[in-house]
């Protein structure tokens, strides 16, 4: 999404986070701090990370301030209710910040934690893209622990003259979702013809 209008961005971003929140609700409360391996984050860590990075990195950077990202630790929130409350609180604070950005500031520069200047609306777009990575990990981890997480993978399928996207793992195909005719992926479906499903 490319927008230089704060209200339009916030409306879009709320929809993105709403889909993330729906996924978080699938985590069994007693498995919140379960991790698929010793060197991996827990499901709770992933949720706390999304909450904290939205508010304390992106929310600070777009105001011209350095990141204050505290990490994803349990000291931020424990238990599913507290973690959800933290996610919601950080999101509400962040949306208030983003909604208050004037067009000149959105078109101006923010500085990333690495010290790289970036156009503010592009930094916000990076936040949206970042949301997909942990969100894509959650369903895999939930299923690995025997939970009921959705399959996050879509697969291109050739159907007559069109190539359509369908959900793998026995889920129903999404009606009307297809690639543009003539795209490279439509002409050559294969191992690279995959996309992450935005739950």
C-alpha positions as CSV (number, residue, x, y, z in Angstrom):
1,X,0.0,0.0,0.0
2,X,1.3,3.4,-0.9
3,X,-0.4,6.3,0.8
4,X,0.5,9.7,2.0
5,X,-2.7,10.2,3.9
6,X,-2.5,9.3,7.6
7,X,-6.2,8.5,8.1
8,X,-6.2,6.2,5.1
9,X,-3.1,4.4,6.3
10,X,-4.5,4.0,9.9
11,X,-7.7,2.5,8.5
12,X,-5.7,0.0,6.4
13,X,-3.3,-0.8,9.3
14,X,-6.1,-1.5,11.7
15,X,-7.5,-4.1,9.3
16,X,-4.0,-5.7,9.0
17,X,-3.7,-5.9,12.8
18,X,-7.2,-7.1,13.2
19,X,-6.3,-10.2,11.1
20,X,-3.2,-10.7,13.2
21,X,-5.4,-10.5,16.4
22,X,-7.7,-13.1,15.0
23,X,-4.8,-15.5,14.7
24,X,-3.6,-14.8,18.2
25,X,-7.0,-15.8,19.6
26,X,-6.2,-19.3,18.2
27,X,-3.3,-19.8,20.6
28,X,-4.3,-22.1,23.4
29,X,-3.7,-20.1,26.7
30,X,-1.7,-22.9,28.2
31,X,0.7,-23.0,25.2
32,X,1.4,-19.2,25.0
33,X,5.0,-19.6,26.2
34,X,5.6,-22.8,24.2
35,X,8.5,-22.7,21.6
36,X,9.0,-25.1,18.7
37,X,12.7,-25.3,19.6
38,X,15.0,-24.1,22.4
39,X,16.5,-21.4,20.2
40,X,13.2,-20.1,18.9
41,X,10.8,-17.5,20.3
42,X,7.6,-18.6,22.0
43,X,4.2,-17.8,20.6
44,X,3.9,-15.2,23.3
45,X,7.3,-13.7,22.3
46,X,6.0,-13.3,18.7
47,X,2.9,-11.5,19.8
48,X,4.8,-9.2,22.3
49,X,7.3,-8.5,19.5
50,X,4.6,-7.3,17.1
51,X,3.1,-5.1,19.8
52,X,6.4,-3.6,21.0
53,X,8.0,-3.0,17.7
54,X,4.9,-1.2,16.4
55,X,4.8,1.2,19.3
56,X,8.4,1.5,20.5
57,X,10.3,1.3,17.2
58,X,8.0,2.5,14.3
59,X,5.9,4.7,16.6
60,X,9.0,6.5,17.9
61,X,10.9,6.7,14.6
62,X,8.1,8.4,12.7
63,X,8.1,11.1,15.4
64,X,11.8,11.7,14.8
65,X,12.9,9.8,17.9
66,X,15.2,6.8,18.3
67,X,13.8,3.3,18.8
68,X,12.9,2.3,22.4
69,X,12.1,-1.3,21.4
70,X,12.2,-3.3,24.7
71,X,12.3,-6.8,23.2
72,X,9.6,-9.5,23.4
73,X,10.1,-10.7,27.0
74,X,7.5,-11.9,29.4
75,X,8.1,-8.9,31.6
76,X,5.9,-6.9,29.2
77,X,2.9,-9.2,29.6
78,X,2.2,-12.7,30.8
79,X,-0.9,-14.9,30.1
80,X,-3.0,-14.7,27.0
81,X,-5.4,-12.0,28.4
82,X,-2.5,-9.7,29.4
83,X,-0.6,-10.3,26.1
84,X,-3.8,-9.5,24.1
85,X,-4.3,-6.4,26.2
86,X,-0.7,-5.3,25.6
87,X,-1.1,-5.9,21.8
88,X,-4.3,-3.8,21.8
89,X,-2.8,-1.0,24.0
90,X,0.3,-0.7,21.9
91,X,-1.8,-0.7,18.7
92,X,-4.1,2.0,20.0
93,X,-1.2,4.3,21.1
94,X,0.6,3.7,17.7
95,X,-2.6,4.4,15.7
96,X,-3.0,7.7,17.6
97,X,0.6,8.6,16.7
98,X,0.2,7.6,13.0
99,X,-3.1,9.4,12.7
100,X,-1.5,12.6,13.9
101,X,1.2,12.7,11.2
102,X,0.7,15.6,8.8
103,X,1.3,15.0,5.0
104,X,4.6,16.9,5.2
105,X,5.8,14.6,7.9
106,X,4.6,11.4,6.0
107,X,6.6,12.6,3.0
108,X,9.6,13.6,5.1
109,X,12.3,11.4,6.5
110,X,12.4,9.0,9.5
111,X,15.6,7.4,10.7
112,X,15.7,3.6,11.1
113,X,17.5,2.0,14.1
114,X,20.3,1.3,11.7
115,X,20.7,5.0,11.1
116,X,19.3,4.9,7.6
117,X,17.0,7.8,6.5
118,X,13.8,6.6,4.9
119,X,10.7,8.4,3.7
120,X,8.2,8.1,6.6
121,X,5.3,6.6,4.6
122,X,7.8,4.0,3.3
123,X,8.9,3.2,6.9
124,X,5.2,2.6,7.8
125,X,4.8,0.4,4.7
126,X,7.8,-1.6,6.0
127,X,5.9,-2.0,9.3
128,X,3.0,-3.6,7.4
129,X,5.4,-5.9,5.5
130,X,7.1,-6.9,8.8
131,X,3.7,-7.9,10.3
132,X,3.5,-10.8,7.9
133,X,6.6,-12.6,9.0
134,X,5.8,-13.4,12.6
135,X,2.1,-13.7,11.6
136,X,3.1,-16.4,9.1
137,X,5.2,-18.1,11.8
138,X,2.4,-18.3,14.3
139,X,0.1,-20.7,12.4
140,X,3.0,-23.0,11.7
141,X,4.0,-23.1,15.4
142,X,0.4,-23.5,16.6
143,X,-0.1,-26.5,14.2
144,X,3.3,-27.9,15.2
145,X,2.1,-28.0,18.8
146,X,-1.1,-29.7,17.9
147,X,-3.3,-26.6,17.8
148,X,-5.8,-25.5,15.2
149,X,-3.8,-22.8,13.4
150,X,-4.8,-22.1,9.8
151,X,-2.5,-23.0,6.9
152,X,-0.7,-19.8,5.9
153,X,0.3,-21.0,2.4
154,X,-1.4,-20.3,-0.9
155,X,-0.4,-22.1,-4.0
156,X,-0.7,-21.1,-7.7
157,X,-2.7,-23.6,-9.7
158,X,-3.2,-23.6,-13.5
159,X,-6.8,-23.9,-14.4
160,X,-7.4,-23.7,-18.2
161,X,-6.2,-20.3,-19.5
162,X,-6.0,-18.8,-16.0
163,X,-3.8,-19.4,-13.0
164,X,-5.6,-19.1,-9.8
165,X,-4.5,-19.1,-6.2
166,X,-5.9,-21.8,-3.9
167,X,-5.2,-22.5,-0.3
168,X,-3.1,-25.7,0.4
169,X,-3.6,-28.2,3.2
170,X,-7.2,-29.0,2.2
171,X,-8.7,-25.6,2.8
172,X,-11.2,-24.1,0.3
173,X,-9.9,-22.0,-2.6
174,X,-10.6,-18.3,-2.3
175,X,-13.1,-17.4,-5.0
176,X,-11.9,-14.7,-7.4
177,X,-8.3,-14.7,-6.2
178,X,-6.0,-15.1,-9.2
179,X,-2.9,-13.8,-10.7
180,X,-2.9,-11.3,-13.6
181,X,-3.0,-13.0,-17.0
182,X,0.5,-13.0,-18.6
183,X,2.5,-12.6,-15.4
184,X,5.6,-14.7,-15.1
185,X,4.1,-16.7,-12.3
186,X,1.0,-17.4,-14.3
187,X,3.0,-18.6,-17.2
188,X,5.4,-20.8,-15.2
189,X,3.8,-22.1,-12.0
190,X,6.4,-23.9,-9.9
191,X,8.2,-24.0,-6.6
192,X,8.5,-20.2,-6.6
193,X,4.8,-19.7,-7.2
194,X,3.8,-19.3,-3.6
195,X,2.6,-16.5,-1.5
196,X,1.9,-16.0,2.2
197,X,-1.8,-15.8,3.1
198,X,-2.6,-12.6,5.0
199,X,-4.8,-13.9,7.8
